[in-house]
Amino acid sequence: MDFREPEHITAIRGAIRDLCSGFPEAYWREHDRSHEFPWEFYDAMARDGWVGISIPEEYGGGGGGITEASVVLEEVAASGAAMNGATTVHISIFGMNPVVKHGSSEMKARYLPRVASGELHVAFGVTEPDAGLDTPSITTRAVRDGEHYVVNGQKVWTSKAHVAQKVLLLTRTTPLDDVTKRTAGMTLLLADLQVPEVTISPIDKIGRNAVASCETRYDELRVDIADRVGEEGRGFAYILDGLNPERILIAAEAVGIGKVALKRAVQYANERTVFGRPIGKNQGISFPLAEAHMRLRAAELAVREAAWRYDAGLPCGEQANAAKFLASDAAFFAADTAMQTFGGYAYATEYDVGRYWVESRLMKSAPVPQQMVLNFIAEHVLGLPRSY
C-alpha cells in the first residue's frame, strides 16, 4: 500500500494554488457581501480546463476522475475561497456525471463540450419543499406528449439556477402510487432554465452568498425527449451517479475549509501576544488546534479512499457517506476552534474565520445531514433495522 501522492495530483495542487493566488480573501469577502457571482474566478477556472476536469477527453474535458476533481475543489476551498469558490464549479462536475455515465452519444456530444469549456452552466434539481430527503416522494411531474415531456412542479435549494442555462431535473413520470418499488418511475431530464415557463427565486441565506440557492417553479415546461438522460423511469438509479460524487466532493471541500481555518488560527496563535507571551503557548489554545489537525488528516484519508473506489467502479456508498460525515465534522471543529482562538476578533469580517465557520456548518446539513448518514451506515453497512 503506497500513500505517496502521485505526481499528477501534486501538479494539480500547484496549478490550483497558483490560480487561486489571484483571488485573495478580500475578493471572496466582497462577493459574499454583495451576493455577486464570481465570474472572474469561474472564467479563469474554465479557461485553464478545471471545470471540465472529469469530462472525457473526447468531449473536450480533462479525462480525470472524481479523485482529480476532489483535489481541485479541496485546493479551491483551502485558498480561502471556501464554498463560495468551490460551488461555482462543483455542480458542473458532479451534476453532469449522470450524463457522462448514462446520456446518449448525441446528448454527450451536444452538451459536454460546452460544459467543459465553461460556456454552459448546469444546475442540479432534485430537492423539493415537501419531499426533502425522501426523494421517491417528489411530485414534480413529467408527462409524455409526443416527442416532448411537459413538466410541472417545484424544486428548492437549486444552486446556480439564476445563472445556469440548464438543470438536471429529477421528475416523476409514473405516480408513486402506481409503482411497485418507490424508487421506480422517476426520469432524469436536462431541461431549460432561462425560459418563461420557469420562475427562479433566490433564497435569502446567512452564508455562501456569492452563489445563490434558488426556488424554481416549472409551469408547463416542454422538454425534448432527446434531453432525457437514459431510459424513462430509471432516473433515481442514474442520479446516484451524481449523489455519491457530490458527497465526495463536498467532503473534499470541507477538508479544504478546515485546512484554511486551521492555518489562520495557527498563524494568529503564534502572533497574538497576551500577558507577554503568544497565546499559542497555552494548551487551552494549542491542544484543540492539534486535535483539529489530526481530525482533518483522518478525514482526508476517507475522502481519498471514497474517490478512489468511485473511479475504480467499486461500490462506494459507505465510503462516500462516511467521508462526508467525517470531513464536515472535522471542518466545523477546525473552524469552531479557529473562532475560539481569535476570540472576539473572530466576529470581525476582515479575519474571515466567521465565513469559514458558517460555511463549514452548512456541510453538516447539506447535501445530506449527519443523521441520515448514520441511518445509512446503520442499515446498509451494519445490517440494523431501518429506523424510518
KOLDRENFI-887066 format. One line per 8 residues: their letters; for each residue x, y, z of C-alpha. Coordinates in steps of 0.001 Angstrom, whole numbers, plus 500000, padded with zeros to 6 digits. Layout:
REM residues N
a = X,Y,Z | ...
END
This chain:
REM residues 388
mdfrepeh = 500000,500000,500000 | 501561,503268,498812 | 500463,506532,500447 | 502766,508747,498411 | 500841,511331,496409 | 501030,510742,492626 | 502959,513373,490688 | 499956,514469,488639
itairgai = 497943,515110,491818 | 500766,517228,493223 | 500851,519112,489928 | 497100,519760,490140 | 497520,521139,493660 | 500233,523500,492497 | 498281,524728,489498 | 495141,525434,491533
rdlcsgfp = 497121,527234,494211 | 498725,529429,491547 | 495356,530257,490010 | 493684,530959,493358 | 496501,533260,494432 | 494980,535805,492076 | 491753,535804,494090 | 492586,536852,497662
eaywrehd = 490357,536736,500721 | 489099,540271,500035 | 487689,539117,496678 | 485575,536424,498336 | 484606,538652,501225 | 483259,541254,498815 | 481406,538791,496595 | 479814,537174,499619
rshefpwe = 478732,540596,500889 | 477373,541766,497520 | 475756,538429,496571 | 477608,538669,493263 | 478567,535565,491283 | 482393,535382,490960 | 482567,535406,487175 | 486257,536311,487022
fydamard = 487159,533259,489088 | 484809,530958,487190 | 486153,532143,483824 | 489734,531558,484989 | 488873,528017,486123 | 487141,527326,482802 | 489974,528839,480767 | 492506,526537,482416
gwvgisip = 490316,523456,481922 | 489362,522764,485532 | 485597,522989,485059 | 485765,520005,482715 | 488303,518025,484755 | 486058,514925,484947 | 484551,515133,481465 | 486037,512626,478964
eeyggggg = 488752,513981,476676 | 486729,513122,473578 | 484225,515777,474670 | 486811,518440,475418 | 487333,517610,479085 | 490344,516670,481133 | 489535,512964,481310 | 490152,512859,485046
giteasvv = 488124,511150,487714 | 486464,512208,490925 | 489880,511837,492570 | 491318,514649,490469 | 488170,516731,490872 | 488235,516317,494642 | 491778,517642,494803 | 490833,520641,492645
leevaasg = 487941,521534,494932 | 489893,520915,498139 | 492553,523356,496992 | 489981,525933,495868 | 488347,525815,499292 | 491709,525842,501091 | 492724,529012,499260 | 490170,530915,501314
aamngatt = 487511,530785,498610 | 485728,528144,500702 | 482281,527155,499396 | 481779,530430,497537 | 484593,529392,495217 | 484069,525641,495120 | 480341,525798,494391 | 480918,527802,491217
vhisifgm = 482414,524724,489572 | 481484,521618,491544 | 477941,521403,490176 | 479320,521213,486627 | 481438,518267,487815 | 479077,516091,489847 | 475857,517363,488269 | 476814,516234,484784
npvvkhgs = 478179,512881,485888 | 474860,511110,485141 | 475084,512468,481587 | 478675,511249,481273 | 477636,507803,482532 | 474169,507355,481026 | 473491,510032,478410 | 473157,509139,474739
semkaryl = 476076,509764,472395 | 474121,512624,470849 | 473420,514196,474246 | 477061,513952,475285 | 478263,515488,472023 | 475692,518278,472266 | 476317,519363,475852 | 479548,518067,477376
prvasgel = 481976,520161,475270 | 480071,523323,476241 | 480139,522353,479927 | 483863,521570,479740 | 484622,524945,478155 | 482579,526765,480788 | 480127,528085,478213 | 477179,526064,479539
hvafgvte = 476192,526316,483207 | 474154,523436,484622 | 472218,523309,487900 | 471049,520227,489801 | 467327,519982,490603 | 466334,517163,492956 | 465186,518530,496343 | 461558,519601,496768
pdagldtp = 459908,521591,499578 | 457658,518769,500777 | 459800,515729,499927 | 463159,516812,501381 | 465427,513789,501676 | 462556,511422,500837 | 463416,511610,497146 | 460842,508998,495969
sittravr = 458125,511333,497293 | 458917,514099,494789 | 455861,515411,492964 | 457419,517323,490059 | 455628,515607,487185 | 456760,514996,483616 | 454014,513804,481255 | 454868,512490,477801
dgehyvvn = 453344,514483,474927 | 454602,513165,471592 | 458305,513925,471317 | 458309,516057,474461 | 457701,515872,478191 | 455575,518539,479857 | 456925,519356,483326 | 455065,520901,486240
gqkvwtsk = 456319,521205,489806 | 458692,522914,492171 | 462253,522440,493393 | 464152,524132,496197 | 467812,524779,497038 | 468784,524668,493357 | 472215,526320,493428 | 473248,528447,490446
ahvaqkvl = 469733,528355,488939 | 469870,532122,488432 | 472925,531870,486145 | 472568,528344,484686 | 471074,527676,481265 | 470176,524054,482007 | 469111,521997,485013 | 469473,518265,485524
lltrttpl = 465911,517736,486714 | 464572,514669,488510 | 460884,514180,487755 | 458134,511633,488265 | 456858,510081,485049 | 454894,507424,486917 | 452993,508419,490090 | 454311,506949,493313
ddvtkrta = 451060,505052,493916 | 451454,503241,490586 | 454933,501740,491087 | 455868,498553,492905 | 459194,499997,494095 | 459329,503520,495499 | 462478,504428,493574 | 460943,503418,490232
gmtlllad = 459065,505716,487890 | 461430,508700,488102 | 463005,510181,484994 | 466012,512472,484635 | 465733,515370,482181 | 468182,518058,481097 | 465779,520979,480989 | 465982,524675,480113
lqvpevti = 466019,527203,482945 | 466071,530691,481455 | 462657,530454,479801 | 459230,531975,480647 | 457899,528623,481915 | 460427,528620,484768 | 460260,531005,487742 | 463519,531375,489674
spidkigr = 463608,532972,493129 | 466906,533257,495073 | 466664,532355,498770 | 467952,534842,501345 | 470710,532962,503215 | 473117,533508,506086 | 476192,532433,504104 | 477743,531288,500821
navascet = 476059,534225,499172 | 478316,534600,496132 | 476411,531627,494697 | 472635,531826,495035 | 470435,528915,496063 | 467026,529169,494476 | 463452,528027,494480 | 462412,527037,490964
rydelrvd = 458877,526567,489687 | 458078,524761,486431 | 454777,525531,484690 | 454072,523571,481505 | 457768,523404,480626 | 458313,521365,477474 | 461452,519206,477345 | 462510,517415,474182
iadrvgee = 462732,513640,474563 | 466297,513935,473225 | 467128,515690,476510 | 466153,512685,478602 | 469082,511011,480361 | 468944,507270,479720 | 465655,505399,479902 | 462347,506623,481236
grgfayil = 461665,505505,484798 | 465290,504846,485773 | 466182,508362,486875 | 466766,507501,490520 | 469450,504951,489634 | 471094,507485,487324 | 471012,510258,489900 | 473142,508149,492227
dglnperi = 475996,508768,489796 | 475650,512397,490823 | 474939,511917,494527 | 477938,509806,495522 | 480392,512129,493724 | 478576,515071,495326 | 479224,513656,498794 | 482873,513011,497967
liaaeavg = 483426,516467,496507 | 481644,518217,499369 | 483846,516229,501741 | 486957,517406,499885 | 485762,520999,500094 | 485148,520557,503814 | 488734,519372,504262 | 489887,522470,502380
igkvalkr = 487843,524818,504559 | 489116,523084,507673 | 492689,523483,506479 | 492416,527216,505803 | 490607,527815,509107 | 493341,525917,510948 | 496078,527770,509061 | 494618,531144,510012
avqyaner = 494170,530086,513646 | 497728,528755,513989 | 499129,531935,512473 | 497080,534055,514871 | 498033,531896,517861 | 501707,532418,517063 | 501391,536172,516530 | 498858,537235,519163
tvfgrpig = 500596,538158,522428 | 498692,538401,525713 | 500294,538545,529181 | 503668,538849,527465 | 503523,535530,525589 | 501990,534128,522380 | 498588,532653,523104 | 499675,529511,521266
knqgisfp = 501832,528645,524298 | 498652,527931,526232 | 497459,524335,525979 | 493886,525587,526011 | 494715,527015,522566 | 497293,524574,521236 | 495569,521278,522097 | 492324,521974,520181
laeahmrl = 494390,523137,517188 | 496425,519921,517308 | 493217,517898,517513 | 491760,519786,514546 | 494840,518902,512507 | 494512,515197,513302 | 490790,515155,512534 | 491414,516759,509154
raaelavr = 494180,514271,508358 | 491874,511341,509079 | 489024,512876,507089 | 491283,513471,504102 | 492208,509788,504019 | 488495,508911,503993 | 487948,511269,501053 | 490841,509764,499101
eaawryda = 489528,506223,499594 | 485973,507125,498586 | 487143,508897,495429 | 489441,506015,494515 | 486641,503477,494895 | 484261,505524,492763 | 486838,505948,489999 | 487634,502219,490152
glpcgeqa = 483963,501348,489632 | 483672,499785,493082 | 480716,500182,495452 | 481317,503373,497406 | 478081,504297,499168 | 479571,503551,502580 | 482805,505369,501847 | 481210,508419,500199
naakflas = 478808,508907,503093 | 481496,508292,505694 | 483830,510783,504013 | 481103,513427,504002 | 480314,512783,507673 | 483902,512788,508881 | 485071,515700,506746 | 482206,518031,507588
daaffaad = 482608,517215,511271 | 486374,517837,511113 | 485927,521057,509140 | 483435,522518,511572 | 485597,521524,514525 | 488558,523303,512910 | 486501,526396,512086 | 484938,526498,515542
tamqtfgg = 488377,526132,517109 | 489571,528998,514917 | 486668,531118,516150 | 487648,530401,519761 | 491301,531092,519043 | 490526,534515,517582 | 488157,535323,520426 | 486201,538498,519849
yayateyd = 488143,539290,516681 | 486536,536258,515034 | 483424,538375,514627 | 485307,540927,512516 | 484756,540041,508870 | 488298,541058,507925 | 489641,537886,509583 | 487360,535596,507506
vgrywves = 487143,532806,510099 | 483467,533640,510637 | 482851,532909,506948 | 484584,529555,507267 | 482538,528791,510373 | 479190,529464,508680 | 480068,527579,505513 | 481533,524552,507294
rlmksapv = 478422,524325,509458 | 476314,524082,506307 | 478229,520963,505323 | 476884,519112,508364 | 473363,519618,506974 | 473816,519532,503212 | 473717,517804,500831 | 472708,515179,503384
pqqmvlnf = 472548,515699,507174 | 474804,513784,509506 | 471851,511867,510959 | 470894,510451,507561 | 474469,509289,507065 | 474222,507461,510374 | 470935,505936,509228 | 472605,504732,506027
iaehvlgl = 475588,503199,507824 | 473405,501567,510488 | 471054,499966,507959 | 473159,499254,504881 | 476556,498569,506449 | 475796,497177,509893 | 472556,495461,508937 | 470467,497070,511673
prsy = 466694,497531,511248 | 465579,500549,509219 | 464663,503384,511589 | 462391,505413,509342
END
